[in-house]
Amino acid sequence: NNIEVDDEEDEDDDELLEPMFNYKRIEGPDVDRLFFRECATAIFAHDKFIVIGTSGGNIWVMDQMGNVDTHSAPVYRAHRVSVSRLAVDSTGSYIMSAANDGKVIIKGILCDELNYTLTVPEVARSIALTAEFARPASGNVFVVADRNLVVHSKGFFGYGDKVVYRGTERDGYITRTSCQGPFIAFTNEQGTRIYDRSVEHVLSVVAPKHDVDRLRSNKHPPQHCWLDNFTLAVGWADTLIIAAITTHDVGKERKRRVTINYSWTVDLLISGVSFTVKDNKWDEIVLLGLKVDLEGGLNGDFVDTMSIISSAPSISHLSSPTSPTASESAADHAPIAQLLILGPVGLNEYVVMAEDRISLQLKARTTAAQIHLGALPYDGLYFLLAPNFFLYAEPFQPEDKIEWRLSKGMLEEAWELATSSVDGDIKSRVGRAMIKKMIEDGQCKYATSRLKEVCSDSKEEWEYFVGIWENERMVTMLAEVLPTQKPQLEPECYEAVLLSALYNDILLFRKLVQQWNPDLYRVGSITDRTLHRLQEATVSNSESILSQDDEKSLYLALAHLYNYERKFDSSLKIYLALKDKQIFSVVDKYSLFEMIKDQITDLMAIDSGLALRLLLDNEYAVSPATVMTKTARQPKLQMLYLGKLFARHEGDQFADTAVKLYAEHDRNALLPFLKSSEKYNISRALQICKDKGLIEERIFLLGKSGNRIEALNLMISHHNRIDLAISFCQEHDDSDLWAYLVDEIVKRPQHMKLLLSTAGPSLDPLFVVQRMPMDLDVPGLRDALAKILSDYAMQVELQRGCHDATLADVRLLLTAMLQFANAAVVVSSRSRCALCDKFILGENRNAGNGRDLKLFACHHSVHASCAQELERKVLDRSLSLSILTNNDSSQQLVCPICTE
């Protein structure tokens, strides 16, 4: 039943237009009976049913599936000749038909109040029913047109008519009429007019855009479609005009006029016009017509097929040998049924959204007048009627669009639509086809990167593609994208990746073994294959010989596998042999220190810092004495270990050992240690420093042991370090030390200036001068004394300034305090007692008694009675208040709110 659609690329655009409709032939016993007996000549689509007129003058009322209800709406013969026009009112109660027998018939469905047969003097070329035709008191208006436009309405005495437009022979026949609200649109050879029944005159004339003499309306009849209540689309020959009725204020009157919104020329002989709906408004234009496949197209040397038929004496004459030109032209160039979807862009511009060429075996003599369109745009249904077939078009469903894109090789586009599909089978099929095409095109890396998107959380899809990648010998590419949870695949999938990496990418194999949870695969199987791989590499003539780096990586991966199997003794041997730092994390994670405590030296050789931290964290297992013994031949490791112990305030028993180690191997750390520790033997430390010639350390130890004079003599006499001597005296601030220092410097007058300039406040300059001989020649003495006097004067001036600033601050603070204390305490009519929260002056403001108030400088005001009550309660609790008496009456001079 599906009708094939030809999708051809435009010559100027390589993009393939996607069909918007799915076409299906309407079949059934009633439809077969119709086409068996006669041909279809007219159609009208209503929300309730479809009406078809035939060449035998019969009217068929069908549902949308082509079924006839013989009880409610049986087939009836309305005319003696073929039906040319059909119309149905908005309620679907009455059908109006016209034919070339000179009759216009209105017949009701299950009703006959308005049934009417009109005999016209001239053949009715077009008819129309108003939307409210069946409504009572509406006038039951219908329109019949030949050259003239006649409006019929029912009155008290029956139907009456009114000619609202009279046409001339030059104007031609009115071949299309339509009604919408108060408007009647009708088209003759001069154009389309819109008549307004409310004002009873024609609003405007829309002139035809095509060559009327070449494509006349009796051969290419115009088509009307009201897009809304005020917008009319007129499709005529190969042109489409969309006109809008607008209302404007002219003075005090509101007048309507017609404006052209769009005027397009299409490569199609139009047979029907409709529209699509979006947000309950018209969105795009739907055109049904014939595309005549002749050189030059519609705008070139077009041969009018109807003209050929009309000029021939009979149909058989077209195929007779005496007229070869016409017959060959008609036979070789059969028209093609086509459905266009046009999106408006500008006045003369549009974009083709869809261009469906419907594969129907049309005869060469088929014309646009023989193809009909019945549309229900708000339902998304479009009915196509030709003399010998009846089909409908419905919008493509997502599944249909996916199938079409797949058939055209548009896999990415199909996948884009399939991602929003709820049908998992469709998504799977599209994803597999897309990935397969990528692999065929050599885009393996790109295909791998798209697997997460295609497979998502589908276990079946992942396992399917693992098999595909394994067959293509590129399974290692899955290592970065293969999911390890949500979903978790079968162990064989992960093992396939691991084994491929084992023989092709050792680094990747090691990485995967470290990263993947061992529950994903069978660890024992992978361990055996790894050992087998190492054995193969040991064979000298094997092609699987590994480089040194690959062999190391493979052993480390094996160690991880042993850890997963809890064969820690084997894994630790590998780490120790390779001197790999991972041994520390393994020991810490699995608490394996007991297995490794005898290899402390080896651990130190791998990483002393990590080894020391491991030892300190497991001190319960190995005592510090054992560590010091095992590292006796590695003094630097001993120092690192002791440093960690001392940082934890432990290892005091090794203080003397630390002094010796620091003196021999790290002198910079010795003095800070001597200053910070109290646990070493000073005599031993002094001897070690003396043996090593360490001056500063000896000085510090002598000072610490109380031999300060000896330390000072060491600095001055033996090493001539006057600067150290001055610092030493400042640190201990002993008068005897200063006296000794001054006496020694007097013997060395060249250092006197340094003493005077650096001793500072710790040493009285007068004391130094008094101890100097009168005849002593001191270089730079005058400058040093001048600087001392200048510094003293500056200090005195600074003290005087500070004293003056303090006095000024005291004065300001005292003034502010007195001003606050002397400020008046305001008591107004709204002032409240700070204790009882009642008004101070009471309810009678004129009866206030000043003696009943207590006012405090803190601006609190209370009633005297309230204060006395508070005083009594405080005395009852044995608390004291500061109370003074005046004139034999108790006066509380301390604010009860502010005091403690």
Salt bridges, closest charged atoms under 4 A:
ASP7 OD2 - LYS408 NZ 3.89
GLU8 OE1 - ARG357 NH1 2.74
GLU18 OE1 - ARG405 NE 2.67
ASP30 OD1 - ARG33 NH2 3.20
ASP101 OD2 - HIS79 ND1 3.13
GLU132 OE2 - ARG197 NH2 3.40
GLU189 OE2 - ARG216 NH2 3.97
ASP196 OD2 - ARG256 NH1 2.99
GLU200 OE2 - LYS162 NZ 3.22
ASP213 OD1 - ARG216 NH1 3.38
ASP249 OD1 - ARG254 NH1 2.80
ASP267 OD2 - LYS291 NZ 2.28
ASP304 OD2 - HIS220 NE2 3.36
GLU403 OE2 - ARG429 NH2 2.07
GLU412 OE2 - ARG450 NH1 2.86
ASP441 OD2 - LYS437 NZ 2.71
GLU453 OE1 - ARG450 NE 2.74
GLU461 OE2 - ARG432 NH2 2.90
GLU480 OE2 - LYS511 NZ 3.35
GLU490 OE2 - LYS459 NZ 2.83
GLU495 OE1 - ARG522 NH2 2.64
GLU536 OE2 - HIS532 NE2 2.86
GLU594 OE1 - LYS597 NZ 3.07
ASP607 OD2 - LYS581 NZ 3.13
GLU619 OE2 - ARG648 NH2 3.34
GLU650 OE2 - ARG648 NH2 3.87
ASP656 OD2 - ARG684 NH1 3.22
GLU664 OE1 - HIS665 NE2 3.62
GLU678 OE1 - LYS704 NZ 3.22
GLU697 OE2 - ARG667 NE 3.86
ASP723 OD1 - ARG721 NE 3.29
ASP743 OD2 - ARG771 NH2 2.91
GLU744 OE2 - LYS747 NZ 3.68
GLU744 OE1 - ARG748 NH1 3.14
ASP791 OD2 - LYS787 NZ 3.10
GLU797 OE1 - ARG800 NH1 2.77
GLU869 OE2 - ARG872 NH2 2.14
ASP876 OD2 - ARG872 NH1 3.66
